[in-house]
Amino acid sequence: MDEQEKVLTEETDDTEIENHDDSEVTQAEPENEEVKPKAFKKKSKPDKQKERITTLEDRVMRQMAEFENFRKRTEKEKSQMFETGARSIIEKILPVVDNFERGLAAIAEEEKDTSFAEGMNMIYKQLIMELDNLDVKAIPAVGEEFNPDLHNAVMQVESDEYETGIIAQEMQKGYTYRNTVVRYSMVGVTI
């Protein structure tokens, strides 16, 4: 019986080994089938990754272009706001300049050498110099040809000194700021 038991155990071991080998084989086959789709997916995965990278690069480029446009637009708006603010302040200062000129013109000849008159004249010159530094310029008028882009004709005058269409009289000075008119000159033109 010992021999029979030995034979039976050997047969059992062989069948287990065979069964075990069969199970490995049957398991290996499905793994091979699963590996094939994975291998196929791996081939398409780099394609998808390349496509995704291309898409993301495109998005980044568009975002960069959009940001650059935004930066330029805000810079332009900021510059325009500064120009608008500067023009507004200049328009408010010009009547002060006019009053200085009227005040200096009203000083009698005998009082022009007084310290008060000299002080007022120095303040006026400093104000004009600062406006000039800001690129605010007076528009030339008397003796110049009438230009509707710079002058506002408020009356016509007869003059032996000037030809027709020449400015003979200036009632209010005009000014430009960076080559754009802030205030038109109010003038009288010869007929």
Contact map, one row per residue, 1 for C-alpha under 8 A:
11111000000000000000000000000000000000000000000000000000000000000000000000000000000000000000000000000000000000000000000000000000000000000000000000000000000000000000000000000000000000000000000
11111100000000000000000000000000000000000000000000000000000000000000000000000000000000000000000000000000000000000000000000000000000000000000000000000000000000000000000000000000000000000000000
11111110000000000000000000000000000000000000000000000000000000000000000000000000000000000000000000000000000000000000000000000000000000000000000000000000000000000000000000000000000000000000000
11111111000000000000000000000000000000000000000000000000000000000000000000000000000000000000000000000000000000000000000000000000000000000000000000000000000000000000000000000000000000000000000
11111111100000000000000000000000000000000000000000000000000000000000000000000000000000000000000000000000000000000000000000000000000000000000000000000000000000000000000000000000000000000000000
01111111110000000000000000000000000000000000000000000000000000000000000000000000000000000000000000000000000000000000000000000000000000000000000000000000000000000000000000000000000000000000000
00111111111000000000000000000000000000000000000000000000000000000000000000000000000000000000000000000000000000000000000000000000000000000000000000000000000000000000000000000000000000000000000
00011111111100000000000000000000000000000000000000000000000000000000000000000000000000000000000000000000000000000000000000000000000000000000000000000000000000000000000000000000000000000000000
00001111111110000000000000000000000000000000000000000000000000000000000000000000000000000000000000000000000000000000000000000000000000000000000000000000000000000000000000000000000000000000000
00000111111111000000000000000000000000000000000000000000000000000000000000000000000000000000000000000000000000000000000000000000000000000000000000000000000000000000000000000000000000000000000
00000011111111100000000000000000000000000000000000000000000000000000000000000000000000000000000000000000000000000000000000000000000000000000000000000000000000000000000000000000000000000000000
00000001111111110000000000000000000000000000000000000000000000000000000000000000000000000000000000000000000000000000000000000000000000000000000000000000000000000000000000000000000000000000000
00000000111111111000000000000000000000000000000000000000000000000000000000000000000000000000000000000000000000000000000000000000000000000000000000000000000000000000000000000000000000000000000
00000000011111111100000000000000000000000000000000000000000000000000000000000000000000000000000000000000000000000000000000000000000000000000000000000000000000000000000000000000000000000000000
00000000001111111110000000000000000000000000000000000000000000000000000000000000000000000000000000000000000000000000000000000000000000000000000000000000000000000000000000000000000000000000000
00000000000111111111000000000000000000000000000000000000000000000000000000000000000000000000000000000000000000000000000000000000000000000000000000000000000000000000000000000000000000000000000
00000000000011111111100000000000000000000000000000000000000000000000000000000000000000000000000000000000000000000000000000000000000000000000000000000000000000000000000000000000000000000000000
00000000000001111111110000000000000000000000000000000000000000000000000000000000000000000000000000000000000000000000000000000000000000000000000000000000000000000000000000000000000000000000000
00000000000000111111111000000000000000000000000000000000000000000000000000000000000000000000000000000000000000000000000000000000000000000000000000000000000000000000000000000000000000000000000
00000000000000011111111100000000000000000000000000000000000000000000000000000000000000000000000000000000000000000000000000000000000000000000000000000000000000000000000000000000000000000000000
00000000000000001111111110000000000000000000000000000000000000000000000000000000000000000000000000000000000000000000000000000000000000000000000000000000000000000000000000000000000000000000000
00000000000000000111111111000000000000000000000000000000000000000000000000000000000000000000000000000000000000000000000000000000000000000000000000000000000000000000000000000000000000000000000
00000000000000000011111111100000000000000000000000000000000000000000000000000000000000000000000000000000000000000000000000000000000000000000000000000000000000000000000000000000000000000000000
00000000000000000001111111110000000000000000000000000000000000000000000000000000000000000000000000000000000000000000000000000000000000000000000000000000000000000000000000000000000000000000000
00000000000000000000111111111000000000000000000000000000000000000000000000000000000000000000000000000000000000000000000000000000000000000000000000000000000000000000000000000000000000000000000
00000000000000000000011111111100000000000000000000000000000000000000000000000000000000000000000000000000000000000000000000000000000000000000000000000000000000000000000000000000000000000000000
00000000000000000000001111111110000000000000000000000000000000000000000000000000000000000000000000000000000000000000000000000000000000000000000000000000000000000000000000000000000000000000000
00000000000000000000000111111111000000000000000000000000000000000000000000000000000000000000000000000000000000000000000000000000000000000000000000000000000000000000000000000000000000000000000
00000000000000000000000011111111100000000000000000000000000000000000000000000000000000000000000000000000000000000000000000000000000000000000000000000000000000000000000000000000000000000000000
00000000000000000000000001111111110000000000000000000000000000000000000000000000000000000000000000000000000000000000000000000000000000000000000000000000000000000000000000000000000000000000000
00000000000000000000000000111111111000000000000000000000000000000000000000000000000000000000000000000000000000000000000000000000000000000000000000000000000000000000000000000000000000000000000
00000000000000000000000000011111111100000000000000000000000000000000000000000000000000000000000000000000000000000000000000000000000000000000000000000000000000000000000000000000000000000000000
00000000000000000000000000001111111110000000000000000000000000000000000000000000000000000000000000000000000000000000000000000000000000000000000000000000000000000000000000000000000000000000000
00000000000000000000000000000111111111000000000000000000000000000000000000000000000000000000000000000000000000000000000000000000000000000000000000000000000000000000000000000000000000000000000
00000000000000000000000000000011111111100000000000000000000000000000000000000000000000000000000000000000000000000000000000000000000000000000000000000000000000000000000000000000000000000000000
00000000000000000000000000000001111111110000000000000000000000000000000000000000000000000000000000000000000000000000000000000000000000000000000000000000000000000000000000000000000000000000000
00000000000000000000000000000000111111111000000000000000000000000000000000000000000000000000000000000000000000000000000000000000000000000000000000000000000000000000000000000000000000000000000
00000000000000000000000000000000011111111100000000000000000000000000000000000000000000000000000000000000000000000000000000000000000000000000000000000000000000000000000000000000000000000000000
00000000000000000000000000000000001111111110000000000000000000000000000000000000000000000000000000000000000000000000000000000000000000000000000000000000000000000000000000000000000000000000000
00000000000000000000000000000000000111111111000000000000000000000000000000000000000000000000000000000000000000000000000000000000000000000000000000000000000000000000000000000000000000000000000
00000000000000000000000000000000000011111111100000000000000000000000000000000000000000000000000000000000000000000000000000000000000000000000000000000000000000000000000000000000000000000000000
00000000000000000000000000000000000001111111110000000000000000000000000000000000000000000000000000000000000000000000000000000000000000000000000000000000000000000000000000000000000000000000000
00000000000000000000000000000000000000111111111000000000000000000000000000000000000000000000000000000000000000000000000000000000000000000000000000000000000000000000000000000000000000000000000
00000000000000000000000000000000000000011111111100000000000000000000000000000000000000000000000000000000000000000000000000000000000000000000000000000000000000000000000000000000000000000000000
00000000000000000000000000000000000000001111111110000000000000000000000000000000000000000000000000000000000000000000000000000000000000000000000000000000000000000000000000000000000000000000000
00000000000000000000000000000000000000000111111111000000000000000000000000000000000000000000000000000000000000000000000000000000000000000000000000000000000000000000000000000000000000000000000
00000000000000000000000000000000000000000011111111100000000000000000000000000000000000000000000000000000000000000000000000000000000000000000000000000000000000000000000000000000000000000000000
00000000000000000000000000000000000000000001111111110000000000000000000000000000000000000000000000000000000000000000000000000000000000000000000000000000000000000000000000000000000000000000000
00000000000000000000000000000000000000000000111111111000000000000000000000000000000000000000000000000000000000000000000000000000000000000000000000000000000000000000000000000000000000000000000
00000000000000000000000000000000000000000000011111111100000000000000000000000000000000000000000000000000000000000000000000000000000000000000000000000000000000000000000000000000000000000000000
00000000000000000000000000000000000000000000001111111110000000000000000000000000000000000000000000000000000000000000000000000000000000000000000000000000000000000000000000000000000000000000000
00000000000000000000000000000000000000000000000111111111000000000000000000000000000000000000000000000000000000000000000000000000000000000000000000000000000000000000000000000000000000000000000
00000000000000000000000000000000000000000000000011111111100000000000000000000000000000000000000000000000000000000000000000000000000000000000000000000000000000000000000000000000000000000000000
00000000000000000000000000000000000000000000000001111111110000000000000000000000000000000000000000000000000000000000000000000000000000000000000000000000000000000000000000000000000000000000000
00000000000000000000000000000000000000000000000000111111111000000000000000000000000000000000000000000000000000000000000000000000000000000000000000000000000000000000000000000000000000000000000
00000000000000000000000000000000000000000000000000011111111100000000000000000000000000000000000000000000000000000000000000000000000000000000000000000000000000000000000000000000000000000000000
00000000000000000000000000000000000000000000000000001111111110000000000000000000000000000000000000000000000000000000000000000000000000000000000000000000000000000000000000000000000000000000000
00000000000000000000000000000000000000000000000000000111111111000000000000000000000000000000000000000000000000000000000000000000000000000000000000000000000000000000000000000000000000000000000
00000000000000000000000000000000000000000000000000000011111111100000000000000000000000000000000000000000000000000000000000000000000000000000000000000000000000000000000000000000000000000000000
00000000000000000000000000000000000000000000000000000001111111110000000000000000000000000000000000000000000000000000000000000000000000000000000000000000000000000000000000000000000000000000000
00000000000000000000000000000000000000000000000000000000111111111000000000000000000000000000000000000000000000000000000000000000000000000000000000000000000000000000000000000000000000000000000
00000000000000000000000000000000000000000000000000000000011111111100000000000000000000000000000000000000000000000000000000000000000000000000000000000000000000000000000000000000000000000000000
00000000000000000000000000000000000000000000000000000000001111111110000000000000000000000000000000000000000000000000000000000000000000000000000000000000000000000000000000000000000000000000000
00000000000000000000000000000000000000000000000000000000000111111111000000000000000000000000000000000000000000000000000000000000000000000000000000000000000000000000000000000000000000000000000
00000000000000000000000000000000000000000000000000000000000011111111100000000000000000000000000000000000000000000000000000000000000000000000000000000000000000000000000000000000000000000000000
00000000000000000000000000000000000000000000000000000000000001111111110000000000000000000000000000000000000000000000000000000000000000000000000000000000000000000000000000000000000000000000000
00000000000000000000000000000000000000000000000000000000000000111111111000000000000000000000000000000000000000000000000000000000000000000000000000000000000000000000000000000000000000000000000
00000000000000000000000000000000000000000000000000000000000000011111111100000000000000000000000000000000000000000000000000000000000000000000000000000000000000000000000000000000000000000000000
00000000000000000000000000000000000000000000000000000000000000001111111110000000000000000000000000000000000000000000000000000000000000000000000000000000000000000000000000000000000000000000000
00000000000000000000000000000000000000000000000000000000000000000111111111000000000000000000000000000000000000000000000000000000000000000000000000000000000000000000000000000000000000000000000
00000000000000000000000000000000000000000000000000000000000000000011111111100000000000000000000000000000000000000000000000000000000000000000000000000000000000000000000000000000000000000000000
00000000000000000000000000000000000000000000000000000000000000000001111111110000000000000000000000000000000000000000000000000000000000000000000000000000000000000000000000000000000000000000000
00000000000000000000000000000000000000000000000000000000000000000000111111111000000000000000000000000000000000000000000000000000000000000000000000000000000000000000000000000000000000000000000
00000000000000000000000000000000000000000000000000000000000000000000011111111100000000000000000000000000000000000000000000000000000000000000000000000000000000000000000000000000000000000000000
00000000000000000000000000000000000000000000000000000000000000000000001111111110000000000000000000000000000000000000000000000000000000000000000000000000000000000000000000000000000000000000000
00000000000000000000000000000000000000000000000000000000000000000000000111111111000000000000000000000000000000000000000000000000000000000000000000000000000000000000000000000000000000000000000
00000000000000000000000000000000000000000000000000000000000000000000000011111111100000000000000000000000000000000000000000000000000000000000000000000000000000000000000000000000000000000000000
00000000000000000000000000000000000000000000000000000000000000000000000001111111110000000000000000000000000000000000000000000000000000000000000000000000000000000000000000000000000000000000000
00000000000000000000000000000000000000000000000000000000000000000000000000111111111000000000000000000000000000000000000000000000000000000000000000000000000000000000000000000000000000000000000
00000000000000000000000000000000000000000000000000000000000000000000000000011111111100000000000000000000000000000000000000000000000000000000000000000000000000000000000000000000000000000000000
00000000000000000000000000000000000000000000000000000000000000000000000000001111111110000000000000000000000000000000000000000000000000000000000000000000000000000000000000000000000000000000000
00000000000000000000000000000000000000000000000000000000000000000000000000000111111111000000000000000000000000000000000000000000000000000000000000000000000000000000000000000000000000000000000
00000000000000000000000000000000000000000000000000000000000000000000000000000011111111100000000000000000000000000000000000000000000000000000000000000000000000000000000000000000000000000000000
00000000000000000000000000000000000000000000000000000000000000000000000000000001111111110000000000000000000000000000000000000000000000000000000000000000000000000000000000000000000000000000000
00000000000000000000000000000000000000000000000000000000000000000000000000000000111111111000000000000000000000000000000000000000000000000000000000000000000000000000000000000000000000000000000
00000000000000000000000000000000000000000000000000000000000000000000000000000000011111111100000000000000000000000000000000000000000000000000000000000000000000000000000000000000000000000000000
00000000000000000000000000000000000000000000000000000000000000000000000000000000001111111110000000000000000000000000000000000000000000000000000000000000000000000000000000000000100001000000000
00000000000000000000000000000000000000000000000000000000000000000000000000000000000111111111000000000000000000000000000000000000000000000000000000000000000000000000000000000000000000000000000
00000000000000000000000000000000000000000000000000000000000000000000000000000000000011111111100000000000000000000000000000000000000000000000000000000000000000000000000000000000000000000000000
00000000000000000000000000000000000000000000000000000000000000000000000000000000000001111111110000000000000000000000000000000000000000000000000000000000000000000000000000000000000001000000000
00000000000000000000000000000000000000000000000000000000000000000000000000000000000000111111111000000000000000000000000000000000000000000000000000000000000000000000000000000000000001100000000
00000000000000000000000000000000000000000000000000000000000000000000000000000000000000011111111100000000000000000000000000000000000000000000000000000000000000000000000000000000000000000000000
00000000000000000000000000000000000000000000000000000000000000000000000000000000000000001111111110000000000000000000000000000000000000000000000000000000000000000000000000000000000000000000000
00000000000000000000000000000000000000000000000000000000000000000000000000000000000000000111111111000000000000000000000000000000000000000000000000000000000000000000000000000000000000000000000
00000000000000000000000000000000000000000000000000000000000000000000000000000000000000000011111111100000000000000000000000000000000000000000000000000000000000000000000000000000000000000000000
00000000000000000000000000000000000000000000000000000000000000000000000000000000000000000001111111110000000000000000000000000000000000000000000000000000000000000000000000000000000000000000000
00000000000000000000000000000000000000000000000000000000000000000000000000000000000000000000111111111000000000000000000000010011000000000000000000000000000000000000000000000000000000000000000
00000000000000000000000000000000000000000000000000000000000000000000000000000000000000000000011111111100000000000000000000000000000000000000000000000000000000000000000000011000000000000000000
00000000000000000000000000000000000000000000000000000000000000000000000000000000000000000000001111111110000000000000000000000000000000000000000000000000000000000000000000000000000000000000000
00000000000000000000000000000000000000000000000000000000000000000000000000000000000000000000000111111111000000000000000100010000000000000000000000000000000000000000000000000000000000000000000
00000000000000000000000000000000000000000000000000000000000000000000000000000000000000000000000011111111100000000000000000010000000000000000000000000000000000000000000000000000000000000000000
00000000000000000000000000000000000000000000000000000000000000000000000000000000000000000000000001111111110000000000000000000000000000000000000000000000000000000000000000000000000000000000000
00000000000000000000000000000000000000000000000000000000000000000000000000000000000000000000000000111111111000000000000000000000000000000000000000000000000000000000000000000000000000000000000
00000000000000000000000000000000000000000000000000000000000000000000000000000000000000000000000000011111111000000000100110000000000000000000000000000000000000000000000000000000000000000000000
00000000000000000000000000000000000000000000000000000000000000000000000000000000000000000000000000001111111000000000000000000000000000000000000000000000000000000000000000000000000000000000000
00000000000000000000000000000000000000000000000000000000000000000000000000000000000000000000000000000111111100000000000000000000000000000000000000000000000000000000000000000000000000000000000
00000000000000000000000000000000000000000000000000000000000000000000000000000000000000000000000000000011111110110000100000000000000000000000000000000000000000000000000000000000000000000000000
00000000000000000000000000000000000000000000000000000000000000000000000000000000000000000000000000000000011111110000000000000000000000000000000000000000000000000000000000000000000000000000000
00000000000000000000000000000000000000000000000000000000000000000000000000000000000000000000000000000000001111110000000000000000000000000000000000000000000000000000000000000000000000000000000
00000000000000000000000000000000000000000000000000000000000000000000000000000000000000000000000000000000000111111000000000000000000000000000000000000000000000000000000000000000000000000000000
00000000000000000000000000000000000000000000000000000000000000000000000000000000000000000000000000000000001111111100100000000000000000000000000000000000000000000000000000000000000000000000000
00000000000000000000000000000000000000000000000000000000000000000000000000000000000000000000000000000000001111111100110000000000000000000000000000000000000000000000000000000000000000000000000
00000000000000000000000000000000000000000000000000000000000000000000000000000000000000000000000000000000000001111110110000000000000000000000000000000000000000000000000000000000000000000000000
00000000000000000000000000000000000000000000000000000000000000000000000000000000000000000000000000000000000000111111110000000000000000000000000000000000000000000000000000000000000000000000000
00000000000000000000000000000000000000000000000000000000000000000000000000000000000000000000000000000000000000001111111000000000000000000000000000000000000000000000000000000000000000000000000
00000000000000000000000000000000000000000000000000000000000000000000000000000000000000000000000000000000000000000111111100000000000000000000000000000000000000000000000000000000000000000000000
00000000000000000000000000000000000000000000000000000000000000000000000000000000000000000000000000000001001000111111111110000000000000000000000000000000000000000000000000000000000000000000000
00000000000000000000000000000000000000000000000000000000000000000000000000000000000000000000000000000000000000011111111111000000000000000000000000000000000000000000000000000000000000000000000
00000000000000000000000000000000000000000000000000000000000000000000000000000000000000000000000000000000000000000011111111100000000000000000000000000000000000000000000000000000000000000000000
00000000000000000000000000000000000000000000000000000000000000000000000000000000000000000000000000010001000000000001111111110000000000000000000000000000000000000000000000000000000000000000000
00000000000000000000000000000000000000000000000000000000000000000000000000000000000000000000000000000001000000000000111111111000000000000000000000000000000000000000000000000000000000000000000
00000000000000000000000000000000000000000000000000000000000000000000000000000000000000000000000000000000000000000000011111111100000000000000000000000000000000000000000000000000000000000000000
00000000000000000000000000000000000000000000000000000000000000000000000000000000000000000000000000000000000000000000001111111110000000000000000000000000000000000000000000000000000000000000000
00000000000000000000000000000000000000000000000000000000000000000000000000000000000000000000000010011000000000000000000111111111000000000000000000000000000000000000000000000000000000000000000
00000000000000000000000000000000000000000000000000000000000000000000000000000000000000000000000000000000000000000000000011111111100000000000000000000000000000000000000000000000000000000000000
00000000000000000000000000000000000000000000000000000000000000000000000000000000000000000000000000000000000000000000000001111111110000000000000000000000000000000000000000000000000000000000000
00000000000000000000000000000000000000000000000000000000000000000000000000000000000000000000000010000000000000000000000000111111111000000000000000000000000000000000000000000000000000000000000
00000000000000000000000000000000000000000000000000000000000000000000000000000000000000000000000010000000000000000000000000011111111100000000000000000000000000000000000000000000000000000000000
00000000000000000000000000000000000000000000000000000000000000000000000000000000000000000000000000000000000000000000000000001111111110000000000000000000000000000000000000000000000000000000000
00000000000000000000000000000000000000000000000000000000000000000000000000000000000000000000000000000000000000000000000000000111111111000000000000000000000000000000000000000000000000000000000
00000000000000000000000000000000000000000000000000000000000000000000000000000000000000000000000000000000000000000000000000000011111111111000000000000000000000000000000000000000000000000000000
00000000000000000000000000000000000000000000000000000000000000000000000000000000000000000000000000000000000000000000000000000001111111111000000000000000000000000000000000000000000000000000000
00000000000000000000000000000000000000000000000000000000000000000000000000000000000000000000000000000000000000000000000000000000111111110000000000000000000000000000000000000000000000000000000
00000000000000000000000000000000000000000000000000000000000000000000000000000000000000000000000000000000000000000000000000000000011111110000000000000000000000000000000000000000100000000000000
00000000000000000000000000000000000000000000000000000000000000000000000000000000000000000000000000000000000000000000000000000000001111111000000000000000000000000000000000000001110000000000000
00000000000000000000000000000000000000000000000000000000000000000000000000000000000000000000000000000000000000000000000000000000001111111100000000000000000000000000000000000011110000000000000
00000000000000000000000000000000000000000000000000000000000000000000000000000000000000000000000000000000000000000000000000000000001100111110000000000000000000000000000000000011100000000000000
00000000000000000000000000000000000000000000000000000000000000000000000000000000000000000000000000000000000000000000000000000000000000011111000000000000000000000000000000001111000000000000000
00000000000000000000000000000000000000000000000000000000000000000000000000000000000000000000000000000000000000000000000000000000000000001111100000000100000000000000000000001111000000001000000
00000000000000000000000000000000000000000000000000000000000000000000000000000000000000000000000000000000000000000000000000000000000000000111110100000000000000000000000000000000000000000000000
00000000000000000000000000000000000000000000000000000000000000000000000000000000000000000000000000000000000000000000000000000000000000000011111111000010000000000000001011001000000000001010000
00000000000000000000000000000000000000000000000000000000000000000000000000000000000000000000000000000000000000000000000000000000000000000001111100000000000000000000011111000000000000000000000
00000000000000000000000000000000000000000000000000000000000000000000000000000000000000000000000000000000000000000000000000000000000000000000111110000000000000000100011100000000000000000000000
00000000000000000000000000000000000000000000000000000000000000000000000000000000000000000000000000000000000000000000000000000000000000000001111111000000000000000000011000000000000000000000000
00000000000000000000000000000000000000000000000000000000000000000000000000000000000000000000000000000000000000000000000000000000000000000000101111100000000000000000111000000000000000000000000
00000000000000000000000000000000000000000000000000000000000000000000000000000000000000000000000000000000000000000000000000000000000000000000100111110010000000000000111000000000000000000000100
00000000000000000000000000000000000000000000000000000000000000000000000000000000000000000000000000000000000000000000000000000000000000000000000011111110000000000000000000000000000000000000000
00000000000000000000000000000000000000000000000000000000000000000000000000000000000000000000000000000000000000000000000000000000000000000000000001111111100000000000000000000000000000000000000
00000000000000000000000000000000000000000000000000000000000000000000000000000000000000000000000000000000000000000000000000000000000000000000000000111110000000000000000000000000000000000000000
00000000000000000000000000000000000000000000000000000000000000000000000000000000000000000000000000000000000000000000000000000000000000000010000000111111000000000000000000000100000010011000000
00000000000000000000000000000000000000000000000000000000000000000000000000000000000000000000000000000000000000000000000000000000000000000000100001111111100000000000000000000100000000011110000
00000000000000000000000000000000000000000000000000000000000000000000000000000000000000000000000000000000000000000000000000000000000000000000000000010111110000000000000000000000000000011110000
00000000000000000000000000000000000000000000000000000000000000000000000000000000000000000000000000000000000000000000000000000000000000000000000000010011111100000000000000000000000000000111100
00000000000000000000000000000000000000000000000000000000000000000000000000000000000000000000000000000000000000000000000000000000000000000000000000000001111100000000000000000000000000000111000
00000000000000000000000000000000000000000000000000000000000000000000000000000000000000000000000000000000000000000000000000000000000000000000000000000000111110000000000000000000000000000011100
00000000000000000000000000000000000000000000000000000000000000000000000000000000000000000000000000000000000000000000000000000000000000000000000000000000111111000000000000000000000000000001111
00000000000000000000000000000000000000000000000000000000000000000000000000000000000000000000000000000000000000000000000000000000000000000000000000000000001111100000000100000000000000000001111
00000000000000000000000000000000000000000000000000000000000000000000000000000000000000000000000000000000000000000000000000000000000000000000000000000000000111110000000000000000000000000000011
00000000000000000000000000000000000000000000000000000000000000000000000000000000000000000000000000000000000000000000000000000000000000000000000000000000000011111110000100000000000000000000011
00000000000000000000000000000000000000000000000000000000000000000000000000000000000000000000000000000000000000000000000000000000000000000000000000000000000001111110000000000000000000000000000
00000000000000000000000000000000000000000000000000000000000000000000000000000000000000000000000000000000000000000000000000000000000000000000000000000000000000111110000000000000000000000000000
00000000000000000000000000000000000000000000000000000000000000000000000000000000000000000000000000000000000000000000000000000000000000000000001000000000000000111111011100000000000000000000010
00000000000000000000000000000000000000000000000000000000000000000000000000000000000000000000000000000000000000000000000000000000000000000000000000000000000000111111110000000000000000000000011
00000000000000000000000000000000000000000000000000000000000000000000000000000000000000000000000000000000000000000000000000000000000000000000000000000000000000000111110000000000000000000000111
00000000000000000000000000000000000000000000000000000000000000000000000000000000000000000000000000000000000000000000000000000000000000000000000011000000000000000011111000000000000000000000111
00000000000000000000000000000000000000000000000000000000000000000000000000000000000000000000000000000000000000000000000000000000000000000000011111000000000000000111111100000000000000000000110
00000000000000000000000000000000000000000000000000000000000000000000000000000000000000000000000000000000000000000000000000000000000000000000111111000000000000000100111111000000000000000011110
00000000000000000000000000000000000000000000000000000000000000000000000000000000000000000000000000000000000000000000000000000000000000000000011000000000000010100100011111000000000000000011110
00000000000000000000000000000000000000000000000000000000000000000000000000000000000000000000000000000000000000000000000000000000000000000000110000000000000000000000001111100000000000000011100
00000000000000000000000000000000000000000000000000000000000000000000000000000000000000000000000000000000000000000000000000000000000000000000110000000000000000000000001111111000000000001111000
00000000000000000000000000000000000000000000000000000000000000000000000000000000000000000000000000000000000000000000000000000000000000000000000000000000000000000000000011111000000000001111000
00000000000000000000000000000000000000000000000000000000000000000000000000000000000000000000000001000000000000000000000000000000000000000000000000000000000000000000000001111100000000001110000
00000000000000000000000000000000000000000000000000000000000000000000000000000000000000000000000001000000000000000000000000000000000000000110100000000000000000000000000001111110000000111100000
00000000000000000000000000000000000000000000000000000000000000000000000000000000000000000000000000000000000000000000000000000000000000000110000000000110000000000000000000011111000011111100000
00000000000000000000000000000000000000000000000000000000000000000000000000000000000000000000000000000000000000000000000000000000000000011110000000000000000000000000000000001111100011111000000
00000000000000000000000000000000000000000000000000000000000000000000000000000000000000000000000000000000000000000000000000000000000000111110000000000000000000000000000000000111111111100000000
00000000000000000000000000000000000000000000000000000000000000000000000000000000000000100000000000000000000000000000000000000000000001111000000000000000000000000000000000000011111111000000000
00000000000000000000000000000000000000000000000000000000000000000000000000000000000000000000000000000000000000000000000000000000000000110000000000000000000000000000000000000001111100000000000
00000000000000000000000000000000000000000000000000000000000000000000000000000000000000000000000000000000000000000000000000000000000000000000000000000000000000000000000000000001111110000000000
00000000000000000000000000000000000000000000000000000000000000000000000000000000000000000000000000000000000000000000000000000000000000000000000000000000000000000000000000000001111111000000000
00000000000000000000000000000000000000000000000000000000000000000000000000000000000000000000000000000000000000000000000000000000000000000000000000000100000000000000000000000111101111110000000
00000000000000000000000000000000000000000000000000000000000000000000000000000000000000100110000000000000000000000000000000000000000000000000000000000000000000000000000000000111100111110000000
00000000000000000000000000000000000000000000000000000000000000000000000000000000000000000010000000000000000000000000000000000000000000000000000000000000000000000000000000001111000011111000000
00000000000000000000000000000000000000000000000000000000000000000000000000000000000000000000000000000000000000000000000000000000000000000000000000000111000000000000000000001110000011111100000
00000000000000000000000000000000000000000000000000000000000000000000000000000000000000000000000000000000000000000000000000000000000000000010100000000111000000000000000001111110000000111110000
00000000000000000000000000000000000000000000000000000000000000000000000000000000000000000000000000000000000000000000000000000000000000000000000000000011110000000000000001111100000000011111000
00000000000000000000000000000000000000000000000000000000000000000000000000000000000000000000000000000000000000000000000000000000000000000000100000000011111000000000001111110000000000001111100
00000000000000000000000000000000000000000000000000000000000000000000000000000000000000000000000000000000000000000000000000000000000000000000000000000000111110000000001111100000000000000111110
00000000000000000000000000000000000000000000000000000000000000000000000000000000000000000000000000000000000000000000000000000000000000000000000001000000101110000001111110000000000000000011111
00000000000000000000000000000000000000000000000000000000000000000000000000000000000000000000000000000000000000000000000000000000000000000000000000000000000111100111111100000000000000000001111
00000000000000000000000000000000000000000000000000000000000000000000000000000000000000000000000000000000000000000000000000000000000000000000000000000000000111100011100000000000000000000000111
